[in-house]
Amino acid sequence: MPKQKPARTTPDGGIQAAARARDFLAPVFAQYPLEVASAQGVWLTNSLGERVLDLYGGHAVAGLGYAHPAWTAALARQAEACQFQSNAVAMRVRARAARRLVRFSRLPFASVFLVNSGAEANENALKVALRMTGRPHVAAIEGGFHGRTAAAGAVTWGAQAKWYGFPRTPFEVSFIPRGDTAAIRAEVTKRTAAVIVEPVQGLAGAVALGAPFLAALRARCDEVGSLLIFDEVQCGVGRTGQPFAANLYGVRPDMLTTAKALGNGFPCAVLMLSPLVAASVKPESLGTTFGGGPMACAAIEAVIAAIRNERLLERVRRVGAYIRRSCVLGPVTAHQGAGLLVGLRTTRPAKEIQAELLECCILAGTANDPHVLRLLPPLILEEQHVDLLRDALRDLPA
């Protein structure tokens, strides 16, 4: 397939149309000067008909890219068969999705609880840990992001100072400095119900915490009887080149949450439970209306099948390595992250470079670190697409 060089965008790029569309939306999201009309593969088409290379993936959601034929067909079949039934009714598609998730993980999980979003999955993981242990304290990690609900926000770094909004947290919280193995012993005690951690921190700027730090968390949790929760909402489902970052680093959590790429755009998430934790979950202790709906389960099945059939884990490892080899140039001085969760460290503010790339019809993300350009592309990305980013970066001022 020949390389496709995106044309430089026009000054409008759909800005006026996008502004009109915001008239009735709560002003909680900052939006790019881009209005998407359609999408195919790794390409977006804006409202002016220009093609934009998507290296952001709808915030890591579009793992299979756009208009993936097998995924689209699976949802169409399920919609025709039965678009929804509650968890009070048995459905084969739900049972299949749960079984395939456990097998896909290659980790010793016993069962799953299907929900709707990453924050909801984390909220339930924390609830299970507090209820199971009877302890009042949760430890989290400097720089981590876990959601904007009460419990998930409580363990999100900086949330209480910036946007938390609740008068108090629902449990005691402390934060372990990132990478500080010595601090783990002080912060994780016999009062600690759980430690929650993103193995690769997304919003922080694709910061990989690494096997030694994660193993130290595991060891301390075992020592004091705390549960270890891996939040893989952003870094899971193949994004690191393994099913989960837990596989990449060889550390087994007691619970694991994931969402985003799990449904390729259909809202769904999951809380995966070890046998010991699963045995503690009693009837009616958790609940959801939409979680585990048949459409979501069909989407999950299709994503897992595509990752396997298209050998996407191998591609993620190969293309991720290619990004690291080829894209440290121009205003980029270093890289971080794992697989296709990539942080490119920049000499200038990353938002400036993001805007300059968008003028070249390339969409990238930023991070809480103002000097990190964050890439969360579809897992189907190929080297020829990376070449477009490389060429654009080379032409930008350092």
C-alpha atoms as a printed R data frame, in Angstrom:
    type eleno elety resid chain resno       x       y      z
1   ATOM     1    CA   MET     A     1   0.000   0.000  0.000
2   ATOM     2    CA   PRO     A     2   1.539   3.360 -0.985
3   ATOM     3    CA   LYS     A     3   2.135   6.013  1.626
4   ATOM     4    CA   GLN     A     4  -0.651   8.574  1.942
5   ATOM     5    CA   LYS     A     5   0.571  12.001  2.922
6   ATOM     6    CA   PRO     A     6  -2.236  14.016  4.521
7   ATOM     7    CA   ALA     A     7  -2.861  17.446  3.098
8   ATOM     8    CA   ARG     A     8  -2.373  20.481  5.314
9   ATOM     9    CA   THR     A     9  -5.658  21.576  6.870
10  ATOM    10    CA   THR     A    10  -7.438  24.787  5.986
11  ATOM    11    CA   PRO     A    11  -7.679  27.461  8.706
12  ATOM    12    CA   ASP     A    12 -11.294  26.562  9.568
13  ATOM    13    CA   GLY     A    13 -10.972  22.765  9.768
14  ATOM    14    CA   GLY     A    14 -14.582  22.565 10.946
15  ATOM    15    CA   ILE     A    15 -14.099  25.002 13.846
16  ATOM    16    CA   GLN     A    16 -17.281  27.004 13.186
17  ATOM    17    CA   ALA     A    17 -19.430  23.895 12.859
18  ATOM    18    CA   ALA     A    18 -17.908  22.422 16.004
19  ATOM    19    CA   ALA     A    19 -18.615  25.646 17.899
20  ATOM    20    CA   ARG     A    20 -22.273  25.525 16.842
21  ATOM    21    CA   ALA     A    21 -22.528  21.909 17.985
22  ATOM    22    CA   ARG     A    22 -21.352  22.922 21.481
23  ATOM    23    CA   ASP     A    23 -24.235  25.329 22.021
24  ATOM    24    CA   PHE     A    24 -26.300  22.797 24.000
25  ATOM    25    CA   LEU     A    25 -23.466  20.785 25.560
26  ATOM    26    CA   ALA     A    26 -22.245  21.392 29.106
27  ATOM    27    CA   PRO     A    27 -18.898  23.199 28.768
28  ATOM    28    CA   VAL     A    28 -16.823  20.534 30.506
29  ATOM    29    CA   PHE     A    29 -14.611  19.417 27.612
30  ATOM    30    CA   ALA     A    30 -11.951  21.394 25.804
31  ATOM    31    CA   GLN     A    31 -12.236  20.519 22.115
32  ATOM    32    CA   TYR     A    32  -9.744  20.457 19.285
33  ATOM    33    CA   PRO     A    33 -10.361  22.668 16.224
34  ATOM    34    CA   LEU     A    34 -11.627  19.618 14.362
35  ATOM    35    CA   GLU     A    35 -15.068  18.276 13.492
36  ATOM    36    CA   VAL     A    36 -15.117  14.628 12.417
37  ATOM    37    CA   ALA     A    37 -17.655  13.617  9.790
38  ATOM    38    CA   SER     A    38 -16.565  10.006  9.201
39  ATOM    39    CA   ALA     A    39 -13.661   7.633  9.749
40  ATOM    40    CA   GLN     A    40 -12.067   4.553  8.195
41  ATOM    41    CA   GLY     A    41  -9.129   2.537  9.501
42  ATOM    42    CA   VAL     A    42  -6.698   5.009 11.109
43  ATOM    43    CA   TRP     A    43  -8.063   7.986  9.160
44  ATOM    44    CA   LEU     A    44 -10.599  10.616 10.189
45  ATOM    45    CA   THR     A    45 -12.394  12.778  7.638
46  ATOM    46    CA   ASN     A    46 -13.273  16.247  8.867
47  ATOM    47    CA   SER     A    47 -16.311  18.303  7.931
48  ATOM    48    CA   LEU     A    48 -14.374  19.877  5.046
49  ATOM    49    CA   GLY     A    49 -13.538  16.492  3.533
50  ATOM    50    CA   GLU     A    50  -9.871  16.506  4.616
51  ATOM    51    CA   ARG     A    51  -8.287  13.296  5.907
52  ATOM    52    CA   VAL     A    52  -6.587  13.366  9.302
53  ATOM    53    CA   LEU     A    53  -4.258  10.640 10.590
54  ATOM    54    CA   ASP     A    54  -5.558   9.639 14.022
55  ATOM    55    CA   LEU     A    55  -2.764   8.967 16.501
56  ATOM    56    CA   TYR     A    56  -5.094   9.664 19.429
57  ATOM    57    CA   GLY     A    57  -7.654   6.891 18.884
58  ATOM    58    CA   GLY     A    58 -10.524   8.669 20.585
59  ATOM    59    CA   HIS     A    59  -8.443   8.649 23.779
60  ATOM    60    CA   ALA     A    60  -7.222   5.058 23.338
61  ATOM    61    CA   VAL     A    61 -10.719   3.733 22.600
62  ATOM    62    CA   ALA     A    62 -10.576   2.906 18.869
63  ATOM    63    CA   GLY     A    63  -8.250  -0.059 19.237
64  ATOM    64    CA   LEU     A    64  -9.395  -1.634 15.967
65  ATOM    65    CA   GLY     A    65  -9.603   1.719 14.235
66  ATOM    66    CA   TYR     A    66 -12.776   2.802 12.490
67  ATOM    67    CA   ALA     A    67 -15.358   0.853 10.476
68  ATOM    68    CA   HIS     A    68 -13.587  -2.420 11.259
69  ATOM    69    CA   PRO     A    69 -15.616  -4.909  9.178
70  ATOM    70    CA   ALA     A    70 -15.728  -7.837 11.620
71  ATOM    71    CA   TRP     A    71 -16.531  -5.604 14.595
72  ATOM    72    CA   THR     A    72 -19.232  -3.750 12.666
73  ATOM    73    CA   ALA     A    73 -20.785  -7.016 11.467
74  ATOM    74    CA   ALA     A    74 -20.771  -8.503 14.978
75  ATOM    75    CA   LEU     A    75 -22.676  -5.544 16.398
76  ATOM    76    CA   ALA     A    76 -25.144  -5.574 13.509
77  ATOM    77    CA   ARG     A    77 -25.855  -9.288 14.064
78  ATOM    78    CA   GLN     A    78 -26.377  -8.795 17.778
79  ATOM    79    CA   ALA     A    79 -28.628  -5.775 17.239
80  ATOM    80    CA   GLU     A    80 -30.823  -7.862 14.955
81  ATOM    81    CA   ALA     A    81 -30.868 -10.802 17.378
82  ATOM    82    CA   CYS     A    82 -31.449  -8.949 20.685
83  ATOM    83    CA   GLN     A    83 -30.050  -5.531 21.496
84  ATOM    84    CA   PHE     A    84 -30.553  -5.703 25.267
85  ATOM    85    CA   GLN     A    85 -31.546  -7.802 28.234
86  ATOM    86    CA   SER     A    86 -30.697  -7.367 31.888
87  ATOM    87    CA   ASN     A    87 -28.284  -9.475 33.879
88  ATOM    88    CA   ALA     A    88 -31.307 -11.224 35.395
89  ATOM    89    CA   VAL     A    89 -31.658 -13.073 32.078
90  ATOM    90    CA   ALA     A    90 -29.032 -15.556 30.860
91  ATOM    91    CA   MET     A    91 -27.515 -14.810 27.454
92  ATOM    92    CA   ARG     A    92 -24.911 -16.880 25.652
93  ATOM    93    CA   VAL     A    93 -23.119 -13.832 24.265
94  ATOM    94    CA   ARG     A    94 -22.497 -12.601 27.823
95  ATOM    95    CA   ALA     A    95 -21.196 -15.969 28.981
96  ATOM    96    CA   ARG     A    96 -18.919 -16.209 25.933
97  ATOM    97    CA   ALA     A    97 -17.526 -12.704 26.419
98  ATOM    98    CA   ALA     A    98 -16.719 -13.389 30.080
99  ATOM    99    CA   ARG     A    99 -15.007 -16.687 29.286
100 ATOM   100    CA   ARG     A   100 -13.008 -15.199 26.412
101 ATOM   101    CA   LEU     A   101 -11.904 -12.241 28.520
102 ATOM   102    CA   VAL     A   102 -10.508 -14.520 31.218
103 ATOM   103    CA   ARG     A   103  -8.725 -16.666 28.626
104 ATOM   104    CA   PHE     A   104  -7.438 -13.645 26.714
105 ATOM   105    CA   SER     A   105  -5.875 -12.246 29.882
106 ATOM   106    CA   ARG     A   106  -3.541 -15.237 30.356
107 ATOM   107    CA   LEU     A   107  -3.788 -14.418 34.060
108 ATOM   108    CA   PRO     A   108  -5.288 -16.514 36.886
109 ATOM   109    CA   PHE     A   109  -8.619 -14.723 37.130
110 ATOM   110    CA   ALA     A   110 -11.735 -16.658 38.120
111 ATOM   111    CA   SER     A   111 -14.534 -14.365 36.983
112 ATOM   112    CA   VAL     A   112 -15.435 -10.913 35.728
113 ATOM   113    CA   PHE     A   113 -17.952  -8.187 36.553
114 ATOM   114    CA   LEU     A   114 -19.015  -6.348 33.405
115 ATOM   115    CA   VAL     A   115 -19.789  -2.638 33.729
116 ATOM   116    CA   ASN     A   116 -19.903   0.490 31.562
117 ATOM   117    CA   SER     A   117 -16.818   2.649 32.142
118 ATOM   118    CA   GLY     A   118 -13.361   2.645 33.623
119 ATOM   119    CA   ALA     A   119 -14.393   4.827 36.553
120 ATOM   120    CA   GLU     A   120 -17.237   2.426 37.351
121 ATOM   121    CA   ALA     A   121 -14.890  -0.563 37.198
122 ATOM   122    CA   ASN     A   122 -12.441   1.155 39.563
123 ATOM   123    CA   GLU     A   123 -15.241   2.243 41.880
124 ATOM   124    CA   ASN     A   124 -16.384  -1.371 42.217
125 ATOM   125    CA   ALA     A   125 -12.831  -2.689 42.638
126 ATOM   126    CA   LEU     A   126 -12.288  -0.331 45.561
127 ATOM   127    CA   LYS     A   127 -15.659  -1.249 47.059
128 ATOM   128    CA   VAL     A   128 -14.832  -4.962 46.858
129 ATOM   129    CA   ALA     A   129 -11.434  -4.402 48.503
130 ATOM   130    CA   LEU     A   130 -12.817  -2.316 51.362
131 ATOM   131    CA   ARG     A   131 -15.663  -4.746 51.988
132 ATOM   132    CA   MET     A   132 -13.463  -7.851 51.779
133 ATOM   133    CA   THR     A   133 -10.722  -6.594 54.107
134 ATOM   134    CA   GLY     A   134 -12.723  -4.357 56.434
135 ATOM   135    CA   ARG     A   135  -9.862  -1.864 56.356
136 ATOM   136    CA   PRO     A   136 -10.204   1.952 56.067
137 ATOM   137    CA   HIS     A   137  -7.241   2.968 53.895
138 ATOM   138    CA   VAL     A   138  -6.303   2.841 50.188
139 ATOM   139    CA   ALA     A   139  -2.883   3.682 48.772
140 ATOM   140    CA   ALA     A   140  -2.482   5.114 45.277
141 ATOM   141    CA   ILE     A   141   0.458   6.352 43.230
142 ATOM   142    CA   GLU     A   142   1.708   9.851 42.471
143 ATOM   143    CA   GLY     A   143   0.554  10.831 38.970
144 ATOM   144    CA   GLY     A   144  -2.183   8.206 38.694
145 ATOM   145    CA   PHE     A   145  -5.629   8.834 37.197
146 ATOM   146    CA   HIS     A   146  -8.536   6.499 37.994
147 ATOM   147    CA   GLY     A   147 -11.736   8.402 37.158
148 ATOM   148    CA   ARG     A   148 -13.963  11.278 38.252
149 ATOM   149    CA   THR     A   149 -16.458   9.504 40.525
150 ATOM   150    CA   ALA     A   150 -16.283   9.600 44.337
151 ATOM   151    CA   ALA     A   151 -13.986   6.654 45.065
152 ATOM   152    CA   ALA     A   152 -12.053   6.718 41.777
153 ATOM   153    CA   GLY     A   153 -11.500  10.455 42.102
154 ATOM   154    CA   ALA     A   154 -10.327  10.052 45.682
155 ATOM   155    CA   VAL     A   155  -7.353   7.970 44.499
156 ATOM   156    CA   THR     A   156  -6.577  10.227 41.523
157 ATOM   157    CA   TRP     A   157  -3.439  12.334 41.975
158 ATOM   158    CA   GLY     A   158  -4.255  16.033 42.354
159 ATOM   159    CA   ALA     A   159  -8.031  15.606 42.093
160 ATOM   160    CA   GLN     A   160  -8.859  16.969 45.535
161 ATOM   161    CA   ALA     A   161  -6.997  20.200 44.829
162 ATOM   162    CA   LYS     A   162  -8.404  20.646 41.318
163 ATOM   163    CA   TRP     A   163 -11.894  19.232 40.712
164 ATOM   164    CA   TYR     A   164 -12.938  16.585 43.246
165 ATOM   165    CA   GLY     A   165 -15.977  18.475 44.589
166 ATOM   166    CA   PHE     A   166 -17.092  15.985 47.238
167 ATOM   167    CA   PRO     A   167 -16.849  17.228 50.860
168 ATOM   168    CA   ARG     A   168 -14.741  14.235 51.890
169 ATOM   169    CA   THR     A   169 -13.303  11.040 50.458
170 ATOM   170    CA   PRO     A   170 -15.143   7.775 51.265
171 ATOM   171    CA   PHE     A   171 -11.996   6.264 52.830
172 ATOM   172    CA   GLU     A   172  -8.513   7.288 53.930
173 ATOM   173    CA   VAL     A   173  -6.122   7.879 51.028
174 ATOM   174    CA   SER     A   174  -2.379   8.325 50.744
175 ATOM   175    CA   PHE     A   175  -0.089   8.517 47.725
176 ATOM   176    CA   ILE     A   176   3.184   6.681 47.159
177 ATOM   177    CA   PRO     A   177   5.829   8.689 45.272
178 ATOM   178    CA   ARG     A   178   6.259   7.240 41.807
179 ATOM   179    CA   GLY     A   179   9.094   4.714 41.676
180 ATOM   180    CA   ASP     A   180   9.928   5.064 45.381
181 ATOM   181    CA   THR     A   181  10.118   1.468 46.602
182 ATOM   182    CA   ALA     A   182  11.272   2.595 50.056
183 ATOM   183    CA   ALA     A   183   8.034   4.554 50.564
184 ATOM   184    CA   ILE     A   184   5.879   1.490 49.893
185 ATOM   185    CA   ARG     A   185   6.512   0.029 53.357
186 ATOM   186    CA   ALA     A   186   5.475   3.260 55.082
187 ATOM   187    CA   GLU     A   187   2.297   3.791 53.057
188 ATOM   188    CA   VAL     A   188   1.030   0.197 52.753
189 ATOM   189    CA   THR     A   189   0.237  -1.176 56.215
190 ATOM   190    CA   LYS     A   190  -2.177  -3.549 57.914
191 ATOM   191    CA   ARG     A   191  -4.751  -0.734 57.744
192 ATOM   192    CA   THR     A   192  -4.539  -0.703 53.934
193 ATOM   193    CA   ALA     A   193  -7.366  -2.414 52.069
194 ATOM   194    CA   ALA     A   194  -5.805  -2.021 48.630
195 ATOM   195    CA   VAL     A   195  -3.177  -0.410 46.476
196 ATOM   196    CA   ILE     A   196  -4.462   0.847 43.119
197 ATOM   197    CA   VAL     A   197  -1.967   1.519 40.340
198 ATOM   198    CA   GLU     A   198  -1.783   2.154 36.602
199 ATOM   199    CA   PRO     A   199   1.179   0.005 35.478
200 ATOM   200    CA   VAL     A   200   1.662   2.500 32.651
201 ATOM   201    CA   GLN     A   201   0.234   5.856 33.669
202 ATOM   202    CA   GLY     A   202  -1.716   7.354 30.792
203 ATOM   203    CA   LEU     A   203  -2.716  10.920 31.580
204 ATOM   204    CA   ALA     A   204   0.592  11.454 33.385
205 ATOM   205    CA   GLY     A   205   2.296  11.129 29.989
206 ATOM   206    CA   ALA     A   206   2.722   7.403 29.245
207 ATOM   207    CA   VAL     A   207   4.886   6.784 32.305
208 ATOM   208    CA   ALA     A   208   5.829   3.110 32.688
209 ATOM   209    CA   LEU     A   209   6.277   2.301 36.378
210 ATOM   210    CA   GLY     A   210   8.350  -0.792 35.589
211 ATOM   211    CA   ALA     A   211   8.588  -4.335 36.917
212 ATOM   212    CA   PRO     A   212  10.700  -3.638 40.053
213 ATOM   213    CA   PHE     A   213   8.259  -1.055 41.442
214 ATOM   214    CA   LEU     A   214   5.187  -3.172 40.625
215 ATOM   215    CA   ALA     A   215   6.814  -6.277 42.104
216 ATOM   216    CA   ALA     A   216   7.584  -4.318 45.281
217 ATOM   217    CA   LEU     A   217   3.915  -3.350 45.540
218 ATOM   218    CA   ARG     A   218   2.922  -6.999 45.103
219 ATOM   219    CA   ALA     A   219   5.364  -8.154 47.763
220 ATOM   220    CA   ARG     A   220   4.218  -5.570 50.312
221 ATOM   221    CA   CYS     A   221   0.537  -6.341 49.663
222 ATOM   222    CA   ASP     A   222   1.246 -10.018 50.283
223 ATOM   223    CA   GLU     A   223   3.139  -9.155 53.469
224 ATOM   224    CA   VAL     A   224   0.334  -7.117 55.069
225 ATOM   225    CA   GLY     A   225  -2.727  -8.733 53.461
226 ATOM   226    CA   SER     A   226  -3.701  -5.847 51.170
227 ATOM   227    CA   LEU     A   227  -5.167  -6.317 47.697
228 ATOM   228    CA   LEU     A   228  -3.364  -5.119 44.570
229 ATOM   229    CA   ILE     A   229  -5.555  -3.507 41.898
230 ATOM   230    CA   PHE     A   230  -4.181  -2.864 38.423
231 ATOM   231    CA   ASP     A   231  -6.029  -0.068 36.633
232 ATOM   232    CA   GLU     A   232  -5.470  -0.964 32.985
233 ATOM   233    CA   VAL     A   233  -8.325   1.150 31.657
234 ATOM   234    CA   GLN     A   234  -5.948   2.838 29.220
235 ATOM   235    CA   CYS     A   235  -2.961   0.491 29.017
236 ATOM   236    CA   GLY     A   236  -4.890  -2.794 28.733
237 ATOM   237    CA   VAL     A   237  -6.387  -4.845 25.880
238 ATOM   238    CA   GLY     A   238  -3.213  -5.170 23.843
239 ATOM   239    CA   ARG     A   239  -1.952  -1.605 24.014
240 ATOM   240    CA   THR     A   240   1.401  -2.579 25.525
241 ATOM   241    CA   GLY     A   241   1.915  -5.441 23.067
242 ATOM   242    CA   GLN     A   242   0.656  -7.984 25.607
243 ATOM   243    CA   PRO     A   243  -2.938  -8.685 26.621
244 ATOM   244    CA   PHE     A   244  -2.345  -6.545 29.706
245 ATOM   245    CA   ALA     A   245   0.568  -4.714 31.289
246 ATOM   246    CA   ALA     A   246   0.383  -7.321 34.051
247 ATOM   247    CA   ASN     A   247   1.636  -9.813 31.462
248 ATOM   248    CA   LEU     A   248   4.334  -7.430 30.282
249 ATOM   249    CA   TYR     A   249   5.770  -6.922 33.768
250 ATOM   250    CA   GLY     A   250   5.111 -10.393 35.167
251 ATOM   251    CA   VAL     A   251   3.193  -9.130 38.213
252 ATOM   252    CA   ARG     A   252  -0.205 -10.622 39.089
253 ATOM   253    CA   PRO     A   253  -2.817  -8.325 40.619
254 ATOM   254    CA   ASP     A   254  -5.772  -9.462 42.728
255 ATOM   255    CA   MET     A   255  -8.093  -7.368 40.581
256 ATOM   256    CA   LEU     A   256  -7.684  -5.748 37.175
257 ATOM   257    CA   THR     A   257  -9.893  -3.154 35.524
258 ATOM   258    CA   THR     A   258  -9.997  -2.240 31.871
259 ATOM   259    CA   ALA     A   259 -12.213  -0.322 29.444
260 ATOM   260    CA   LYS     A   260 -11.433   2.024 26.508
261 ATOM   261    CA   ALA     A   261 -10.208  -0.324 23.718
262 ATOM   262    CA   LEU     A   262 -12.218  -3.207 25.204
263 ATOM   263    CA   GLY     A   263 -15.302  -2.297 23.141
264 ATOM   264    CA   ASN     A   264 -13.658  -0.332 20.296
265 ATOM   265    CA   GLY     A   265 -16.092   2.499 20.934
266 ATOM   266    CA   PHE     A   266 -19.068   0.633 22.367
267 ATOM   267    CA   PRO     A   267 -19.217   1.648 26.046
268 ATOM   268    CA   CYS     A   268 -18.077  -1.226 28.239
269 ATOM   269    CA   ALA     A   269 -15.617  -2.050 30.991
270 ATOM   270    CA   VAL     A   270 -14.722  -4.977 33.192
271 ATOM   271    CA   LEU     A   271 -13.495  -5.796 36.673
272 ATOM   272    CA   MET     A   272 -11.529  -9.063 36.658
273 ATOM   273    CA   LEU     A   273 -11.312 -11.000 39.934
274 ATOM   274    CA   SER     A   274  -8.835 -13.523 41.316
275 ATOM   275    CA   PRO     A   275 -10.351 -16.703 42.802
276 ATOM   276    CA   LEU     A   276  -9.892 -15.435 46.376
277 ATOM   277    CA   VAL     A   277 -11.519 -12.088 45.636
278 ATOM   278    CA   ALA     A   278 -14.293 -13.662 43.553
279 ATOM   279    CA   ALA     A   279 -15.200 -15.911 46.488
280 ATOM   280    CA   SER     A   280 -15.780 -12.823 48.645
281 ATOM   281    CA   VAL     A   281 -18.331 -11.255 46.292
282 ATOM   282    CA   LYS     A   282 -21.857 -12.043 47.481
283 ATOM   283    CA   PRO     A   283 -25.164 -11.830 45.564
284 ATOM   284    CA   GLU     A   284 -26.477  -8.260 45.277
285 ATOM   285    CA   SER     A   285 -23.247  -6.745 46.643
286 ATOM   286    CA   LEU     A   286 -22.583  -5.300 43.167
287 ATOM   287    CA   GLY     A   287 -24.981  -4.272 40.438
288 ATOM   288    CA   THR     A   288 -25.429  -2.608 37.062
289 ATOM   289    CA   THR     A   289 -28.229  -2.066 34.562
290 ATOM   290    CA   PHE     A   290 -26.351  -1.667 31.296
291 ATOM   291    CA   GLY     A   291 -23.119  -3.472 32.178
292 ATOM   292    CA   GLY     A   292 -22.798  -6.789 30.372
293 ATOM   293    CA   GLY     A   293 -25.471  -5.925 27.827
294 ATOM   294    CA   PRO     A   294 -25.468  -8.125 24.720
295 ATOM   295    CA   MET     A   295 -24.252  -5.372 22.383
296 ATOM   296    CA   ALA     A   296 -21.312  -4.631 24.664
297 ATOM   297    CA   CYS     A   297 -20.515  -8.332 24.923
298 ATOM   298    CA   ALA     A   298 -20.627  -8.730 21.139
299 ATOM   299    CA   ALA     A   299 -18.196  -5.817 20.862
300 ATOM   300    CA   ILE     A   300 -15.844  -7.405 23.412
301 ATOM   301    CA   GLU     A   301 -15.912 -10.726 21.559
302 ATOM   302    CA   ALA     A   302 -15.152  -9.014 18.250
303 ATOM   303    CA   VAL     A   303 -12.224  -7.064 19.719
304 ATOM   304    CA   ILE     A   304 -10.625 -10.148 21.256
305 ATOM   305    CA   ALA     A   305 -11.105 -12.114 18.025
306 ATOM   306    CA   ALA     A   306  -9.552  -9.355 15.908
307 ATOM   307    CA   ILE     A   307  -6.534  -9.019 18.200
308 ATOM   308    CA   ARG     A   308  -5.938 -12.745 17.830
309 ATOM   309    CA   ASN     A   309  -6.809 -13.184 14.144
310 ATOM   310    CA   GLU     A   310  -4.883 -10.126 12.949
311 ATOM   311    CA   ARG     A   311  -1.899 -10.784 15.243
312 ATOM   312    CA   LEU     A   312  -2.219  -7.284 16.640
313 ATOM   313    CA   LEU     A   313  -0.082  -7.911 19.723
314 ATOM   314    CA   GLU     A   314   2.894  -8.569 17.461
315 ATOM   315    CA   ARG     A   315   2.076  -5.481 15.407
316 ATOM   316    CA   VAL     A   316   1.843  -3.286 18.492
317 ATOM   317    CA   ARG     A   317   5.292  -4.403 19.627
318 ATOM   318    CA   ARG     A   318   6.784  -3.893 16.158
319 ATOM   319    CA   VAL     A   319   5.188  -0.535 15.362
320 ATOM   320    CA   GLY     A   320   5.707   0.772 18.897
321 ATOM   321    CA   ALA     A   321   9.421   0.027 18.576
322 ATOM   322    CA   TYR     A   322   9.446   1.748 15.174
323 ATOM   323    CA   ILE     A   323   7.957   4.913 16.683
324 ATOM   324    CA   ARG     A   324  10.683   4.939 19.315
325 ATOM   325    CA   ARG     A   325  13.416   4.479 16.730
326 ATOM   326    CA   SER     A   326  12.177   6.992 14.181
327 ATOM   327    CA   CYS     A   327  10.341   9.810 15.960
328 ATOM   328    CA   VAL     A   328  12.965  11.272 18.287
329 ATOM   329    CA   LEU     A   329  13.793  14.250 16.096
330 ATOM   330    CA   GLY     A   330  12.792  17.874 15.562
331 ATOM   331    CA   PRO     A   331  11.168  19.060 18.811
332 ATOM   332    CA   VAL     A   332  11.135  15.510 20.298
333 ATOM   333    CA   THR     A   333  14.085  14.611 22.534
334 ATOM   334    CA   ALA     A   334  13.058  11.297 24.125
335 ATOM   335    CA   HIS     A   335  10.327   8.683 24.365
336 ATOM   336    CA   GLN     A   336   8.585   6.831 27.193
337 ATOM   337    CA   GLY     A   337   5.733   4.387 27.706
338 ATOM   338    CA   ALA     A   338   5.135   0.904 26.320
339 ATOM   339    CA   GLY     A   339   3.777  -0.512 23.067
340 ATOM   340    CA   LEU     A   340   1.349   1.954 21.493
341 ATOM   341    CA   LEU     A   341   0.956   4.023 24.633
342 ATOM   342    CA   VAL     A   342   3.757   6.421 23.768
343 ATOM   343    CA   GLY     A   343   4.965   9.645 25.329
344 ATOM   344    CA   LEU     A   344   7.227  11.834 23.202
345 ATOM   345    CA   ARG     A   345   9.127  14.333 25.342
346 ATOM   346    CA   THR     A   346   9.335  17.764 23.705
347 ATOM   347    CA   THR     A   347  11.558  20.815 23.909
348 ATOM   348    CA   ARG     A   348   8.581  23.148 23.565
349 ATOM   349    CA   PRO     A   349   5.103  22.919 25.136
350 ATOM   350    CA   ALA     A   350   3.430  19.822 23.723
351 ATOM   351    CA   LYS     A   351   0.223  21.740 23.019
352 ATOM   352    CA   GLU     A   352   2.133  23.903 20.521
353 ATOM   353    CA   ILE     A   353   3.424  20.836 18.716
354 ATOM   354    CA   GLN     A   354  -0.008  19.206 18.833
355 ATOM   355    CA   ALA     A   355  -1.489  22.263 17.090
356 ATOM   356    CA   GLU     A   356   1.276  22.272 14.476
357 ATOM   357    CA   LEU     A   357   0.729  18.575 13.760
358 ATOM   358    CA   LEU     A   358  -3.007  19.115 13.384
359 ATOM   359    CA   GLU     A   359  -2.252  21.723 10.718
360 ATOM   360    CA   CYS     A   360  -0.477  18.853  8.941
361 ATOM   361    CA   CYS     A   361  -3.589  16.670  9.364
362 ATOM   362    CA   ILE     A   362  -2.132  14.548 12.167
363 ATOM   363    CA   LEU     A   363  -4.044  14.285 15.451
364 ATOM   364    CA   ALA     A   364  -2.004  13.551 18.586
365 ATOM   365    CA   GLY     A   365  -2.740  13.961 22.285
366 ATOM   366    CA   THR     A   366  -1.114  15.716 25.208
367 ATOM   367    CA   ALA     A   367  -0.751  14.861 28.898
368 ATOM   368    CA   ASN     A   368  -0.650  16.365 32.362
369 ATOM   369    CA   ASP     A   369   3.071  16.769 31.764
370 ATOM   370    CA   PRO     A   370   3.162  19.890 29.555
371 ATOM   371    CA   HIS     A   371   6.218  18.623 27.670
372 ATOM   372    CA   VAL     A   372   4.837  15.230 26.637
373 ATOM   373    CA   LEU     A   373   3.033  14.555 23.375
374 ATOM   374    CA   ARG     A   374   0.935  11.428 23.937
375 ATOM   375    CA   LEU     A   375   0.168   8.885 21.215
376 ATOM   376    CA   LEU     A   376  -2.735   6.438 21.671
377 ATOM   377    CA   PRO     A   377  -3.291   5.235 18.089
378 ATOM   378    CA   PRO     A   378  -5.414   2.320 16.917
379 ATOM   379    CA   LEU     A   379  -3.622  -1.000 17.320
380 ATOM   380    CA   ILE     A   380  -3.838  -1.466 13.538
381 ATOM   381    CA   LEU     A   381  -1.311   1.344 12.956
382 ATOM   382    CA   GLU     A   382   1.436   0.510 10.442
383 ATOM   383    CA   GLU     A   383   4.963   1.793  9.838
384 ATOM   384    CA   GLN     A   384   3.862   3.820  6.818
385 ATOM   385    CA   HIS     A   385   1.618   5.868  9.113
386 ATOM   386    CA   VAL     A   386   4.491   6.437 11.534
387 ATOM   387    CA   ASP     A   387   6.556   7.751  8.612
388 ATOM   388    CA   LEU     A   388   4.025  10.561  8.188
389 ATOM   389    CA   LEU     A   389   4.500  11.574 11.816
390 ATOM   390    CA   ARG     A   390   8.281  11.328 11.491
391 ATOM   391    CA   ASP     A   391   8.308  13.546  8.408
392 ATOM   392    CA   ALA     A   392   6.048  16.122 10.059
393 ATOM   393    CA   LEU     A   393   8.153  16.241 13.238
394 ATOM   394    CA   ARG     A   394  11.329  16.616 11.186
395 ATOM   395    CA   ASP     A   395   9.881  19.725  9.543
396 ATOM   396    CA   LEU     A   396   8.849  21.370 12.830
397 ATOM   397    CA   PRO     A   397  11.171  23.796 14.617
398 ATOM   398    CA   ALA     A   398  12.983  22.325 17.588
